[in-house]
């Protein structure tokens, strides 16, 4: 980003800056959805899913590294991990989410998925996103802390209740004695 752009952004009132930031996250997800739908239409859901999975796998590693640095997270514990996860474009894009951190595990849930609701509105059906999301979260967790394990509680194509689209559990592997 140029110095001129940085200065202009810094001059914006905080509310406008947050709204601009939110719009850009929304635009990232619009692009993700549009390219996915285009690949899906031309080559099928399996091909689109595999391409999507590979993209998100690569992004997860970069995003974990960059967020850890930007947020100055020095610890590899579950609480720090959830701070980083909460700051991802995926988590920020989702308006209806829950998270909890306990001493032995952390849980992140999407209770109303914007992506899936948009697909349903367009009449293309639920996207079986489990492979993509699991790969993304596994790589994000591994890049954040190699001792982190990811477990899927529920994610499409799994049957899920209306108020829970996906749920993920994060645990630290016990240290060998």
ABEGO torsion letter per residue (X at the ends): XBAAAAAAAAABBAAAAAAAAAAAAAAAAAAAAAAAAAAAAAAEAAAAAAAAAAAAAAAAAAAAAAAAAAAGBABABAAAAAAAAAABAAAAABABBBBBBBAABBBBBBABBAAAAAAAAAGAEBBBAAAAAAAAAAAAAAAABAABBBBBABBOABBBBAABABBBBBBBBBBBX
